[in-house]
Amino acid sequence: MSYFKIKGGKKLSGSINVNSSKNSAVALLAASLVNDGITEFYNFPDLEETKRIIEILESIGVKFSWMNKRHLIITQPKKLTIDNINYASAAKTRSVLLMLGPLIHKFRTFKLPKSGGCKLGARTVAPHLYALENFGVKIDSCPQYYLVNTDKKSPSKDIILYESGDTVTENAILAAALTPGKTIIKYASANYQIQELCFFLKKLGVKINNIGSTTISIYGVSKINTKVKYTLAEDPIEAMLFIALAATTHSEITIKRCPIDFLELELLKLEKMGLNFSLSKKYKSYNKETNLVDLKIKPSKLIAPEEKIYGRPFPGINIDNLPFFVPIATQAKGRTLIHDWVYENRALYYTELIKLGADITLADPHRVFIEGPTKLKSNEIIAPPALRPAAIILIAMLAASGQSTLRNVYSISRGYENLTARLASLGAKIEKIEE
């Protein structure tokens, strides 16, 4: 177990670059399975979450080599061996589900371990199963694994997704990529990681129309064997962490390489709350697709919005960005209502900020009222087993005067790379200690 020691209450300053995305990285690792050739990823993050997926892929025969810290080369074996798949690593990440889409084209029958990951309440896998049924796949849920049978694979067709989820959309896209002919996916998520997955598949020769919309057309092929290089784009959720950090600590920070198309509504809400910021001109990420800006945030007097703040599928406020409004709201004058309708348990984690002096009332398992502004104070907290709720506790601790301890920070390491050193570069007093 590792923990953070934090001396908070200090204003931060300087600039920081946004790293590539955990959510995109795990989708692209799964997507590497559709390519029998060599896949090279640049700007690839070194995270606990990606390590778990790599461990799972290594256990079925995939080879990985790092040319430098952020350049990853993936080589597929002549034949994958599913029997020794790594159950221990799968138990730590829900992202193992993304292997369903590619693997239905590699095996007639296989077992995929049941997944772990963030503890956010009931998270049914039924949408994945319903989506893959369209490809003639039968999936039975057993106590420790899913039993997948692909004996009667179907040709491409129109697919209506049971919900507009990110991972279910990715699974349907990956299944369609190796299904010859035209597959239309309706009610798809158009989120950033979906778009990045499509950009990568296009480089593999898969034609995809209407990227960024909720109805996409995929022209699948029977086999892909090519050498491909792809550079990952930046993470809007990490950008939001630094936005929330600046707003909550009343600091002047420049956040470079922000994927603006996936932050526009968040910034508009914050502008109406009084956040003072400026944007550079747009420029392209290394993938030549994603629009970036440099964002400068200045200390601001914030006011609570009259309307509730809630997440929804893109182009709404990103569901992963919603928690970051909680520490911001503690510094806004008035009452803020945050409605986290997606997950049963996540709003419960928001009340952990009460231990740091926040004035938060839990209305029900999905809604919290936050009164502000409040002066945050130090404390010791065990991080919840969920990435974004753990991250907002860290932000509040950096704003709280005195020395705080945040224990069991594995959940943060799942999604943020080298975070202590990067925060220290902004002047934060933070130390990661291994027990």
Residue pairs with C-beta under 8 A, 6 or more apart in sequence:
1 407
1 408
1 410
1 434
1 435
2 408
2 409
2 410
2 413
2 432
2 433
2 434
2 435
3 405
3 406
3 407
3 408
3 409
3 432
3 433
3 435
4 394
4 397
4 405
4 406
4 409
4 420
4 430
4 431
4 432
4 433
5 403
5 404
5 405
5 430
5 431
5 433
6 378
6 394
6 397
6 398
6 403
6 404
6 405
6 406
6 428
6 429
6 430
6 431
7 402
7 403
7 404
7 429
7 430
8 376
8 378
8 397
8 398
8 399
8 400
8 401
8 402
8 403
8 404
8 429
9 376
9 399
9 400
9 401
9 402
10 249
10 398
10 427
10 428
10 429
11 249
11 250
11 251
11 252
11 299
11 427
12 245
12 246
12 249
12 251
12 253
12 398
12 423
12 426
12 427
12 428
13 251
13 252
13 253
13 426
13 427
14 253
14 254
14 425
14 426
14 427
15 253
15 254
15 255
15 256
16 242
16 253
16 254
16 255
16 256
16 422
16 425
16 426
17 256
17 257
18 234
18 235
18 238
18 239
18 242
18 255
18 256
18 257
18 258
18 259
19 43
19 45
19 234
19 235
19 238
19 416
19 417
20 43
20 44
20 45
20 232
20 233
20 234
20 235
21 45
21 192
21 193
21 196
21 232
21 233
21 234
21 235
21 236
21 237
21 238
22 45
22 47
22 49
22 50
22 235
22 237
22 414
22 415
23 166
23 192
23 193
23 235
23 237
23 320
24 192
24 193
24 196
24 197
24 232
24 233
24 235
25 41
25 44
25 45
25 47
25 49
25 50
25 232
26 49
26 50
26 53
26 93
26 95
26 98
27 95
27 98
27 170
27 193
27 194
27 196
27 197
28 41
28 196
28 197
28 200
28 230
28 232
29 50
29 53
29 54
29 57
29 74
29 98
30 53
30 95
30 98
30 99
30 101
30 102
30 170
30 174
31 102
31 174
31 177
31 197
31 200
31 201
32 39
32 57
32 62
32 74
32 76
33 57
33 62
33 76
33 80
33 99
33 102
33 103
33 106
33 174
34 102
34 105
34 174
34 177
34 178
34 201
34 204
34 224
35 76
35 204
35 224
35 225
35 226
35 228
36 76
36 223
36 224
36 225
37 76
37 224
37 225
37 226
37 227
37 228
38 73
38 74
38 75
38 227
38 228
39 73
39 74
39 228
39 230
40 71
40 72
40 73
40 74
40 227
40 228
40 229
40 230
41 71
41 72
41 74
41 229
41 230
41 231
41 232
42 70
42 71
42 229
42 230
42 231
42 232
42 286
43 70
43 231
43 232
43 286
44 50
44 70
44 71
44 72
44 232
45 70
45 232
45 417
46 69
46 70
46 417
46 418
47 413
47 414
47 415
47 416
47 417
48 92
48 410
48 413
48 414
49 93
49 95
49 414
49 415
52 89
52 90
52 92
52 93
52 95
52 96
53 89
53 93
53 95
53 96
54 64
55 86
55 89
56 85
56 86
56 89
56 90
56 96
56 99
57 64
57 74
57 99
58 64
58 86
59 84
59 85
59 86
59 89
60 80
60 81
60 82
60 84
60 85
61 76
61 77
61 79
61 80
61 81
62 74
62 75
62 76
62 77
62 80
63 74
63 75
63 76
63 77
64 72
64 73
64 74
64 75
65 72
65 73
65 75
66 72
66 73
67 73
80 103
80 106
80 107
82 103
82 106
82 107
82 110
82 111
85 111
85 112
85 113
86 113
87 113
87 144
87 145
89 96
90 96
90 112
90 113
90 114
90 115
90 116
91 113
91 114
91 115
91 116
92 116
92 117
93 115
93 116
93 117
93 414
94 115
94 116
94 117
94 118
94 123
94 167
95 115
95 117
95 167
96 112
96 113
96 115
97 112
97 115
97 125
97 128
97 167
97 171
98 167
98 170
98 171
98 174
99 112
100 112
100 128
100 132
100 137
100 139
100 146
100 148
100 171
100 175
101 132
101 170
101 171
101 172
101 173
101 174
101 175
101 177
102 174
102 175
102 178
103 110
103 112
103 148
104 132
104 135
104 137
104 148
104 150
104 153
104 175
105 150
105 175
105 178
105 179
107 148
107 150
108 149
108 150
108 151
109 147
109 148
109 149
109 150
109 151
110 148
111 142
111 145
111 146
111 147
111 148
112 145
112 146
112 148
113 144
113 145
114 141
114 144
114 145
114 146
118 385
118 386
118 387
118 411
119 345
119 384
119 385
119 386
120 343
120 344
120 345
120 346
120 386
121 343
121 344
121 345
121 346
121 365
122 344
123 343
125 141
125 146
126 162
127 161
127 162
127 163
127 165
127 168
128 139
128 167
128 168
128 171
129 139
130 161
130 162
131 159
131 161
131 162
131 168
131 171
131 172
131 175
132 139
132 171
132 172
132 175
133 139
134 154
134 157
134 159
134 172
135 150
135 153
135 154
135 175
135 176
135 179
136 150
136 152
136 153
136 154
137 148
137 149
137 150
137 153
137 175
138 148
138 149
138 150
138 151
138 152
139 146
139 147
139 148
139 149
140 146
140 147
140 149
141 147
153 179
155 179
155 180
155 181
156 176
156 179
156 180
156 181
156 182
156 183
156 218
156 220
157 183
157 184
158 183
158 184
158 186
159 172
159 176
159 183
159 184
159 185
159 186
160 186
160 187
161 168
161 169
161 172
161 185
161 186
161 187
161 188
162 168
163 187
164 187
164 188
164 189
164 214
164 313
165 189
166 189
166 191
166 193
166 194
168 189
169 185
169 188
169 189
169 191
169 194
170 193
170 194
170 197
172 183
172 185
172 188
173 185
173 188
173 194
173 197
173 198
173 201
173 208
173 216
173 218
174 197
176 183
176 185
176 218
176 220
177 201
177 204
177 206
177 218
177 220
177 221
177 224
178 220
178 221
178 222
178 223
178 224
179 220
180 220
180 221
180 222
181 219
181 220
182 217
182 218
182 219
182 220
183 217
183 218
183 219
183 220
184 215
184 216
184 217
184 218
185 215
185 216
185 217
185 218
186 214
186 215
187 214
187 215
188 194
188 213
188 214
188 215
188 216
189 214
189 313
189 314
190 212
190 213
190 214
190 313
190 314
190 315
191 262
191 313
191 314
191 318
192 233
192 235
192 236
192 259
192 261
192 262
192 290
192 314
195 211
195 212
195 289
195 290
196 232
196 233
196 287
196 289
196 290
198 208
198 211
198 216
199 211
199 230
199 287
199 289
200 228
200 230
201 208
201 218
202 208
203 228
203 229
203 230
204 224
204 226
204 228
205 221
205 224
205 226
206 218
206 219
206 220
206 221
206 224
207 218
207 219
208 216
208 217
208 218
208 219
209 216
209 217
210 216
210 217
230 287
231 285
231 286
231 287
232 287
233 259
233 285
233 286
233 287
233 289
233 290
234 257
234 258
234 259
234 285
234 290
234 292
235 259
236 258
236 259
236 262
236 263
236 318
236 321
237 318
237 320
237 321
237 388
237 415
238 415
238 416
239 255
239 258
239 259
239 263
239 295
240 263
240 266
240 318
240 320
240 321
240 324
241 324
241 391
241 395
241 416
242 253
242 255
243 255
243 263
243 266
243 267
243 270
243 295
243 297
243 324
244 324
244 325
244 327
244 328
244 392
244 395
245 251
245 253
245 395
245 398
245 423
245 426
246 252
246 253
246 255
246 297
247 270
247 275
247 297
247 300
247 302
247 328
247 331
248 327
248 328
248 330
248 331
248 395
248 396
248 398
248 399
249 395
249 398
249 399
250 299
250 300
250 331
251 297
251 299
251 426
252 296
252 297
252 298
252 299
253 296
253 297
253 426
254 294
254 295
254 296
254 297
255 294
255 295
255 296
255 297
256 294
256 295
257 285
257 292
257 294
258 292
258 293
258 294
258 295
259 285
259 290
259 291
259 292
260 279
260 282
260 291
260 292
260 293
260 295
261 290
261 291
262 314
262 318
263 295
263 321
264 315
265 315
265 316
265 317
266 317
266 318
266 321
267 275
267 277
267 295
269 305
269 309
269 317
269 325
270 277
270 328
271 277
272 305
273 302
273 303
273 304
273 305
273 328
273 332
274 300
274 301
274 302
274 303
274 332
275 297
275 300
275 302
276 297
276 298
276 299
276 300
277 295
277 296
277 297
277 298
278 295
278 296
279 293
279 294
279 295
279 296
280 293
280 294
280 295
281 293
282 291
282 292
282 293
283 291
283 292
283 293
284 290
284 291
284 292
285 291
285 292
301 333
302 328
302 331
302 332
302 333
302 372
302 373
303 332
303 333
303 334
304 329
304 332
304 333
304 334
304 335
304 336
304 370
304 372
305 336
308 337
308 338
308 339
308 367
309 317
309 322
309 325
309 329
309 336
309 337
309 338
309 339
310 316
310 317
310 322
310 338
310 339
310 340
310 341
311 317
311 318
311 319
311 320
311 321
311 322
311 340
311 341
311 342
312 319
313 319
319 342
320 388
322 338
322 340
323 340
323 346
323 350
323 388
323 389
323 391
323 392
324 388
324 391
324 392
324 395
325 336
325 338
326 338
326 350
326 353
326 360
326 368
326 370
326 392
327 353
327 358
327 392
327 395
327 396
327 399
329 336
329 338
329 370
329 372
330 353
330 358
330 359
330 360
330 370
330 372
330 373
330 374
330 376
330 396
330 399
331 372
331 373
331 374
331 399
332 370
332 372
332 373
333 372
333 373
334 371
334 372
335 369
335 370
335 371
336 369
336 370
336 372
337 363
337 367
337 368
337 369
337 370
338 347
338 350
338 367
338 368
338 370
339 366
339 367
340 346
340 347
340 350
340 366
340 367
340 368
341 366
343 366
344 365
344 366
345 365
345 386
346 386
346 388
346 389
347 362
347 364
347 365
347 366
347 367
347 368
348 362
348 365
349 384
349 386
349 389
350 360
350 362
350 368
350 389
350 392
351 360
351 362
351 368
352 381
352 384
352 389
352 393
353 360
353 376
353 392
353 393
353 396
354 360
355 379
355 381
356 376
356 377
356 378
356 379
356 381
356 393
356 396
356 397
356 400
356 404
357 374
357 375
357 376
357 377
357 400
358 370
358 374
358 376
358 396
359 370
359 371
359 372
359 374
360 368
360 369
360 370
360 371
361 368
361 369
361 370
361 371
362 368
363 369
375 401
376 396
376 397
376 399
376 400
376 401
377 400
377 401
377 402
378 397
378 400
378 401
378 402
378 403
378 404
379 397
379 400
379 404
380 404
380 405
380 406
380 407
381 393
381 397
381 404
381 405
381 406
381 407
382 406
382 407
382 408
383 390
383 393
383 394
383 406
383 407
383 408
383 409
383 410
383 411
383 412
384 390
384 393
384 411
385 411
386 411
387 411
387 412
387 414
387 415
390 406
390 409
390 411
390 412
391 412
391 415
391 416
393 406
394 406
394 409
394 412
397 404
397 406
398 423
398 428
398 430
409 432
412 419
413 419
420 430
420 431
420 432
423 430
424 430
